[in-house]
Amino acid sequence: MQAVTDRSMETKKVRVAICICTLRRTDLLRELLTAIGQLAFGKCPCPEIKVVVVDNDELASARQVCESTLLTWPITYAVESKRGITYARNRAIAEAGLVDLIAFIDDDERPSPQWLDELLRTYEQFEADVVSGPVLPRYAPEIAPWVKHGGFFERQIGPTGNVRNTCATNNVLIGTHVFRSVPGFDHAFALSGAEDTHFFLRIRQAGFKIVWCEEAVVSELLPAERGRPAWILRRDYQTGNGWVFCEAVLNPSLHLRAVRFLKALAHVVTGSLTAVWASLRWNRAGLIHSLRRASLGAGMLSALVGYRFLAYQGARTVRVPDKSRNSSS
């Protein structure tokens, strides 16, 4: 049962915390804070805003940026020395304090001036508990044209108002009443990623409503490294690996594991076969798309045998205990 909240933005000034987790990206963080200072409101009254920056660098490398950037709204700066994205995100929630809504945005992104206005409008109009929006790529000049036009970094969700089963923390608005049922991010995903997928799947499982907002646009810088095929394939391997661990926590049934095994195997086989066809046609983008599917399936299969891919710890893969095997009947 969802908590009853006063959703009217006309009867009181809504309190919003814009939360940013950062790690040694000072130049990008400065650009982000500057863009936040340019937010404009026309569809909703201007809320009471605070900006929360959690630095996951124990050396506090982002402190000077936060102290030197002048904004209309106050900046709360905190250092979370325990390494891992879940620790940083949960610290941001704690530092936000008594607010009505929390917006998460990544430190390598820039919001459009209407970004928060559109999120707030959609939150009200569709009586949502969570609102997510699109992240558009800003390509580094070194990235090859075939990568830019290959659709590797673009996702079509649909029109504003579409209900989603999960989303990501790179562009999202969350009603703080949600945290009473789903307190925060699971530290089991601290170094592997997929913590946001797991978090929002739990939110849907608790009965809350996640809605899409097509107009709440942010852009993300894609450096040259991300335009390389190896990075693209590694990301899909990580996605498949993380998804299986999310499923194992939320529904540790043998039936689901069997279904996931068959789906993963189908991804590997189909992706491999279509990759051969694409290579014969000299279709580079088609080849990478096919290999992406095979890599996604490979990540799933590795998770099913207990290997968790630690994308944020030197990209190492380690074996972890599979608790779902002991908890299923």
CORZILIN-V702128 format. One record per residue. RES is the residue in one small letter. PSI is psi in degrees with one decimal (NA if undefined). OMEGA is omega in whole degrees, -180 to 180 (none if undefined). D_CENTER is the distance of its C-alpha to the mean C-alpha in Angstrom with 1 decimal. Layout:
res=(RES/RES)
psi=(PSI/PSI)
omega=(OMEGA/OMEGA)
d_center=(D_CENTER/D_CENTER)
This chain:
res=(m/q/a/v/t/d/r/s/m/e/t/k/k/v/r/v/a/i/c/i/c/t/l/r/r/t/d/l/l/r/e/l/l/t/a/i/g/q/l/a/f/g/k/c/p/c/p/e/i/k/v/v/v/v/d/n/d/e/l/a/s/a/r/q/v/c/e/s/t/l/l/t/w/p/i/t/y/a/v/e/s/k/r/g/i/t/y/a/r/n/r/a/i/a/e/a/g/l/v/d/l/i/a/f/i/d/d/d/e/r/p/s/p/q/w/l/d/e/l/l/r/t/y/e/q/f/e/a/d/v/v/s/g/p/v/l/p/r/y/a/p/e/i/a/p/w/v/k/h/g/g/f/f/e/r/q/i/g/p/t/g/n/v/r/n/t/c/a/t/n/n/v/l/i/g/t/h/v/f/r/s/v/p/g/f/d/h/a/f/a/l/s/g/a/e/d/t/h/f/f/l/r/i/r/q/a/g/f/k/i/v/w/c/e/e/a/v/v/s/e/l/l/p/a/e/r/g/r/p/a/w/i/l/r/r/d/y/q/t/g/n/g/w/v/f/c/e/a/v/l/n/p/s/l/h/l/r/a/v/r/f/l/k/a/l/a/h/v/v/t/g/s/l/t/a/v/w/a/s/l/r/w/n/r/a/g/l/i/h/s/l/r/r/a/s/l/g/a/g/m/l/s/a/l/v/g/y/r/f/l/a/y/q/g/a/r/t/v/r/v/p/d/k/s/r/n/s/s/s)
psi=(126.6/150.0/143.2/124.8/154.8/103.2/-8.8/122.8/-1.8/-22.5/-18.3/161.3/120.1/137.1/121.6/132.5/122.0/112.7/132.6/125.6/131.4/154.2/100.2/45.6/59.4/-40.6/-43.6/-37.8/-41.9/-42.6/-40.8/-47.3/-38.3/-42.6/-37.2/-35.0/-13.0/10.4/141.4/153.4/129.2/-32.3/-22.3/153.5/147.0/123.5/173.5/111.1/141.8/144.4/127.3/120.3/120.0/118.2/118.1/14.1/117.3/-15.5/0.8/45.4/-20.0/-2.3/-47.0/-37.8/-45.9/-36.8/-24.0/-12.5/125.6/120.5/159.7/-29.1/153.8/149.3/125.8/121.9/132.1/145.9/125.7/103.2/-20.3/114.8/135.8/137.4/-31.7/-36.5/-40.1/-43.2/-43.3/-34.3/-38.2/-41.3/-42.6/-41.6/-22.0/-32.2/-146.8/88.3/167.1/-31.3/147.1/128.8/127.9/137.4/146.4/158.7/-9.3/21.2/165.3/127.7/148.9/158.3/-30.0/5.0/-59.3/-34.5/-44.4/-39.5/-44.4/-41.6/-44.5/-37.7/-42.7/-49.7/-38.6/11.0/51.1/161.8/-27.7/139.7/130.7/156.6/175.5/151.0/112.6/141.0/143.4/104.6/136.6/147.7/-26.9/-15.1/132.0/147.2/-36.9/-27.1/-43.2/-39.3/3.2/-7.0/22.9/-22.4/22.6/138.3/133.0/112.1/-37.4/-171.9/161.9/135.3/-14.8/135.7/135.2/157.3/-25.5/174.2/-165.9/167.8/4.7/-8.6/87.6/148.8/127.9/127.7/132.3/-14.9/-23.6/-34.8/-12.9/-25.4/-34.1/90.7/-30.9/-161.5/140.7/124.6/-9.9/-20.7/14.9/-39.9/-1.4/-19.2/-174.5/7.3/-32.7/-39.9/-48.2/-43.7/-47.4/-27.1/-38.5/-37.0/-44.6/-39.5/-29.8/-3.1/9.6/162.4/122.3/125.5/145.5/142.4/105.8/-26.0/-13.2/79.1/135.9/156.3/149.6/132.1/127.6/103.0/170.1/-36.5/-37.9/-10.7/0.1/140.1/-38.2/-39.6/-41.5/-44.3/-37.1/-37.6/-40.9/-35.8/-45.1/-41.4/-47.9/-41.8/-48.1/-37.1/-41.3/-40.6/-34.0/-46.9/-41.3/-33.3/-42.0/-28.9/79.4/52.3/149.4/-34.5/-46.2/-38.9/-37.6/-42.8/-43.3/-37.0/-44.6/-40.1/-42.2/-43.4/-39.9/-40.2/-44.4/-47.9/-49.4/-43.5/-39.8/-44.1/-44.2/-26.1/-39.0/-44.3/-42.9/-36.8/-35.8/-28.2/4.2/38.7/95.4/-46.2/-41.7/-37.0/-46.5/-38.1/-41.2/-43.8/-30.4/-44.1/-42.6/-38.9/-37.8/-47.4/-37.6/-39.2/-39.0/-45.8/-40.6/-36.3/-35.7/-24.5/10.6/10.7/123.6/127.4/114.6/85.0/-24.0/23.6/66.4/22.2/34.7/153.2/130.1/158.2/134.0/152.9/137.8/93.8/-23.5/-27.2/-30.4/-21.5/-7.7/154.2/NA)
omega=(-179/177/177/-178/174/-173/-174/178/-179/-176/179/178/-177/180/-177/172/174/-172/-179/172/-173/177/173/173/-170/-179/179/178/178/178/179/-179/177/179/177/177/-179/179/-179/-177/180/-180/178/173/179/-178/171/-170/166/179/-180/177/176/-178/-180/176/-177/177/176/-176/-178/-175/-176/178/-178/-178/-177/-180/-179/177/173/-175/-178/176/171/-179/179/176/174/-173/179/-173/179/-174/-180/178/179/-178/179/176/178/178/180/-179/-180/177/-175/177/180/-174/174/175/175/174/-176/-175/177/-178/174/177/169/-179/-177/-173/-175/177/-179/177/-180/180/-179/178/180/-172/-175/179/-177/169/179/176/177/-178/-175/174/-177/-177/167/-170/170/-177/-176/-177/-175/180/-177/175/-179/-176/-176/178/-177/-175/-179/180/177/-178/-178/-176/176/-179/177/178/-177/177/178/177/-179/-178/-178/177/-173/175/-174/172/-175/175/179/-175/175/177/-180/-166/-177/-174/-176/-177/174/-179/-172/-175/-178/-169/-176/177/179/175/179/-179/-177/171/176/178/178/180/179/175/-180/-172/176/-174/179/174/-176/-175/-177/-168/165/176/-177/176/176/180/-175/-178/-176/176/180/-180/-178/180/-180/-179/178/180/180/174/179/180/180/180/-179/-178/-180/179/174/179/-176/179/-172/-178/-174/-178/178/179/-180/179/178/178/180/178/-180/178/180/179/178/177/-178/-176/-178/179/-180/-179/180/176/177/180/-180/180/178/-180/-178/179/-173/180/178/178/-179/176/179/179/175/-180/178/180/176/179/179/177/177/-178/180/178/-179/177/169/-180/177/-179/-178/-174/-176/174/-180/179/179/175/-179/177/179/178/178/-177/-177/-179/180/-176/179/-178/none)
d_center=(25.5/23.3/24.5/26.7/25.6/27.3/25.1/27.6/26.5/30.2/31.8/29.9/27.7/24.1/22.5/19.0/17.2/14.8/12.9/12.0/11.7/13.7/15.7/18.6/17.5/20.1/21.0/17.6/17.1/20.5/19.7/16.7/19.0/21.7/19.7/18.8/22.5/23.2/21.4/23.9/24.6/26.9/25.7/25.1/27.0/25.6/23.9/24.5/21.7/21.0/18.6/17.3/16.6/16.1/17.4/16.8/19.9/23.0/25.1/23.5/23.2/21.3/24.0/26.2/23.7/22.9/26.6/27.8/25.5/27.3/25.4/26.9/24.7/24.7/22.3/21.9/21.4/20.9/20.9/19.2/21.3/19.9/17.6/14.3/10.8/11.6/14.8/13.5/11.1/14.1/16.4/14.8/15.3/18.8/19.6/18.7/21.8/23.4/21.3/20.7/17.1/14.1/11.8/8.8/8.7/8.4/11.9/12.4/11.9/14.7/14.9/17.8/20.6/20.1/16.3/16.8/20.0/18.6/15.9/18.8/21.1/19.0/18.4/22.2/23.4/21.6/21.9/18.2/16.6/13.1/12.5/9.7/10.7/10.9/10.0/13.3/14.4/17.0/18.9/21.0/24.6/25.0/22.7/25.2/25.8/25.3/21.7/21.1/22.9/21.6/18.6/16.3/13.5/14.1/13.2/15.7/14.6/17.9/19.5/18.5/19.1/17.9/16.8/13.7/13.4/9.7/6.6/2.8/3.5/4.5/7.2/8.3/11.7/12.8/16.5/17.6/20.0/17.1/17.1/20.7/19.9/16.5/17.1/13.9/11.8/14.0/15.3/16.1/12.6/13.1/14.0/12.8/9.0/7.9/8.1/5.4/7.2/10.3/10.0/9.7/12.3/14.4/14.2/15.5/18.0/19.2/20.1/17.8/17.0/13.7/14.8/13.8/15.1/16.0/17.6/14.9/14.2/12.6/13.4/12.0/14.7/15.2/17.9/20.6/19.3/16.4/19.2/21.0/21.3/20.9/17.4/16.4/18.0/16.6/13.0/14.2/16.2/13.3/11.4/14.8/15.5/12.5/13.0/16.7/16.2/14.1/17.1/19.6/18.6/18.5/21.4/23.5/26.2/28.2/28.2/24.4/24.6/27.4/25.7/22.6/25.1/26.8/23.7/22.6/26.2/26.3/23.3/25.1/28.4/27.5/25.3/28.1/30.8/29.2/28.5/32.3/33.1/30.8/32.3/35.8/35.0/33.6/30.4/27.9/24.8/25.9/26.4/22.9/21.5/23.8/23.0/19.3/20.2/22.5/20.0/17.6/20.6/21.7/18.5/19.1/22.7/22.2/20.1/22.9/25.4/23.6/21.9/18.5/17.1/16.3/14.3/14.3/18.0/19.9/18.4/20.9/21.2/23.0/24.5/23.5/25.5/24.6/25.1/24.6/27.9/29.8/28.3/29.0/32.4)
